[in-house]
Amino acid sequence: MVEAVGDDVKVYEVTSRASKLPSWQKSATAKERRKRRLEEAKASAAGVQILQDFEMPSVSHKVRLSEDKNFLLVTGTYAPMVKCFEVNELSMKFQRNLDCEIVDFAILEPDWKKLAFLLASRVIEIHSQAGFYYKVRVPRFGREMHLHPSSSELYVCGEGEEVYRLNMEHGKFMAPLVTKSGAGGGNNCLAVNPINQLMAFGGEDGVLEAWDPRDLSRNKAAGTLKIGAEVTAMSFDSKHGLNLTVGTGSGQVLVYDIRSSKPYVTKEQGYGLPIRSVKMHRDGEHVISCDAKSIKAWSRTESSKNLFAVEPKADVNHLCLVGDSGLVIAAAETSRVLSYYVPALGLAPKWCSFLDNFTEELEEGSSKTGNSTVYENYRFVTMDELKKLNLEHIVGTNLVRGYMHGYFMDLRLWRKAQEAAEPFAYEQYRKQKIREKIEEERSSRISTPQRSRKVKVNQRVIDEALKKAQRKKGGAAKAATAAITDNRFKAMFEDDVFEVDEEDARYRRLHPQDDAPALDDGDVDSDLELEEEEDIPDPMKLLQEDARGLRAGMDSSEGESEVEGSADEEESRPISQPRLYGIKAHTLGSKPDNMSAVRIAKGIKTSASRRESSRRKRETRMTLGERVRPQ
């Protein structure tokens, strides 16, 4: 729901913003259809829909309410069609397509069951509840059509001076009325007084004629009035029947008392465009008029002040007032039928009474937030600012409006005064922007290393973070220094409890690249320690024994190719000591440190165990061989 603020009057647009694609644009890609559906969903969430599918394929031309106020009919194109909405159900009742564009239509009964359509092909189509019933051709092109209830005659005005009468009871044309108002190019509009059944016709030459249908034998108008401009729209007062509202082609709205030949109210619409529709509200006080660009409501007793003014984005074609309520419906050059709710005109209709709840909630919200008064295109200035602009002399005039400790003044006036008071302000602004641009370019160059701040503990963490930030750019640099600049980690650099122990074995394992001092015997990791009950042999002695074992193995390599002899001989054969692999040459000649000794002892133990297991397996095989050897 969009809220517009007029002169102390709020206007709520209750039109659903979601609109469907025309039928000739249905062949879109899947991506475009998805995008369109998202837009429709957002639009539906932003607006209020009083009637379901209250729209036409592309353009809506006319909109009228039935006499019993239960059905709303809208005509439009393309394709030419009429839609009937049952307001109590808030949905569409039926839709009918016609062969030609609909110029105007009339509701022949209090409900929707009998309709008459004036088509652009000079044809009047009669529709019943079941659909199309009959059609008849009109001698000339028609422009507007109305039903005269007391005589059951359908009046059609258009090109030429004749006004055609189609009698619905006899089913034939009666003698036409020859008017002076249509002598200059035809009649544009007609109106029927709901109180005394008087009929009025307005023509292109600016002549308005009134006819009394009770006495048509004289074939003469009851009265003639020269307006002075082309008559484009007319409407009688439905409350008293004494007021006639006339819209002209020059953009004026005239209000006449039918007992006087001079208008007592003249209102300029503002754009100089022809008035397309004019209605008088049931309260007998307010007049609602529209041209292609705007819709305005004003009081016939105070025409200088508008009750509200709305400028839709699309051109307006026709207006319809829903009884004595504050709901105004407009047919426009858009697929959506425009709807506006004005609480100042009246309450919402019974079938959409939820509008009152919406407006009350919006008004309560605006009063709580203090946004009940909105100043657009105004600037708030204090007295000191007015003195700087040399405008203190305008205080007390209509150019400023006092508010709190200052004034509101027109934004355009403030800009002109600012330019006059500070003619070089733009040059200063330009120089400032140039300096900002230069500073920005300088900051992107290579900068000097940032000095690290001194902290109580964990100084190394800060130094490493700053080095890391200098190697990176953008968001990565900010992330590198986030921990040292965040106050949540402040205690990490002030409290001794959080100090990192770089001598700890776990820290050494996670940071092997650090040049930490050598470990003591007690700091050796548990996975490198031997069991306490095992004696660690001397590494140099083991290396010498291994070398002697290698020489002995080379001398007896030929005798070891076959397994012969008894178990005693096998046991008496010398066992070669395990070899050490992966030890560099210079290690043999130097005394290894404690860490190297531990690693060598570990390897010796593993190799000796492997060779002992292999020897036992060979003994087992030989023993089994002696058992199965034939005697």
Buried (B, 14 or more C-beta within 10 A) or exposed (E): BEBBBBEEBBBBBBBBBBBBBBEEEEEEEEEEEEEBEEEBEEBEEEBBBBBEEBBBBBBBBBBBBBEEBBBBBBBBBEBBBBBBBBBEEBEBBEEBEBEBBBBBBBBBBEBBBBBBBBBEBBBBBBBEEEEEEEBBEBBBBBBBBBBBEEBEBBBBBBBBBBBBBBBBEEEEBEEBBBBBBBBBEBBBBBBBBEEEBBBBBBBBBBBBBBBBBEEBEEEBBBEBBEBEBBBBBBBBBBBEBBBBBBBBBBBBBBBBBBEEEEBEBEBEBBEEBBBBBBBBBBEBBBBBBBBBBBBBBBBBEEBEEBBBBBEBEBBBBBBBBBBBBBBBBBBBBBBBBBBBBBBBBBBBBEBBEEBBEBBEEBBEEBEEEEEEEEEEEBBBBEEEBBEBBEBEEBEEEEEBEEEEEBBBBBEEBBEEBBEEEEEEEEEEEEEEEEEEEEEEEEEEEEEEEEEBEEBEBBEEBBEEBBEBBBEEEEEEBEEBBEBBEEEEBEEBBEEEEEEEEEEEEEEBEEEEEEEEEEBEEEEBEEEEEEEEEEEEBEBBEBBEBBEEBEEBBEEEEEEEEEEEEEEEEBEEEEEBBBBBEEBEEEBBEEEBEEEBBBEBBBBBBEBBEEBEEEEEEEEEEBEEEEEEEEE
